[in-house]
Amino acid sequence: MQFQYFNIKRTRSLQSTLFILSFLTSLSFLIIISLQACSQKQRGPNEIYIGTLAGPESDLVQTAQAIALQKYNLTLKIIEFEDYNIPNTALAEGSIDANMFQHQQYLNYVVTHKKHAIQSIGKTFIFPMGGYSKKYRTIGQLPDKAIIAIPNDPSNNERALKLLAENNLITLGLPDNQEPITLKNITQNTKQFIFKELDAAQLPRALEDVDLAIINTNYAIPSGLKPKRDALILESAHSPYANVVAVRTKEIAAEKYQQLMSALNSPEVLEKANALFEGQVIPAWR
């Protein structure tokens, strides 16, 4: 009798499980269809879905959002992302209409390797990359075989290595082709530094475990790091790594994107940027 009861209970449990799985499958299907419908929705002439990374840059777009609406009756819908790998794909596939998160060198790399039909329509700010440490107060204190964490995406990886070379910590040779500079291009590493390549967003959290981390300003600020105060080495105002706004190539002439750039290059956005980054940002459009 007990055995029969166990079978009935197991059968009911199995039926319940199958029902739940069927429900979840149907729900997932509906969500996918809904997302596809959103991505395929035709945007109006006064509407832009703009993607950016969560953090200070998103705050800048929020300031531009108010300017765009007031001056041009242009509605900006802000879509936040968590890493560098998604916004360009989302733009190319039509989920968003523009993005603001990357410098020109990174955009060039993505267009070359992924064949996305997207391009820059203008510059915003230079956010200086810096080297930070919780163990040392000056770059000269960095010991032999120190562990240095750098971004693992190709463009910022090159940018970090160039910053280290500019400060005489390593020597770099040029690549044989147009590929980005990588660790393979280090020709001299006198102090035998050990390099750890990590996702750019993870670098502030890695500070406890490494001797030096090369961090983008947009990730340093939310982590409580102030470039002018805390960086042991820092890019200069002559850095070529200005952030840009990208759109699909076929839509580059649309008036609403000219209005978007006017809003992003406005005095109000510059004032907000100086407040967020403590005067560390450099307006690249001037």
Protein Blocks (a to p, Z undefined) as FASTA:
>chain_A
ZZmmmmmmmmmmmmmmmmmmmmmmmmmmmmmmmmmmmmmpccdfkbccddddedjklmmm
mmmmmmmmmmnopacdddddfbfklmmmmmmnopambdcfbafklmmmmmmmnopacddf
bdfbdcddddddfkbfbfklpcghiacdddfbfklmmmmmmmmmmnopaccdddfblbdc
dfklpmbdfkopacddddfklmmmmmmmmmbdcddfklmmmnopafklmmmbdcdfkbcb
bcdddddfklmmpmklmmmmmmmmpmklmmmmmmmnnomaccfkZZ
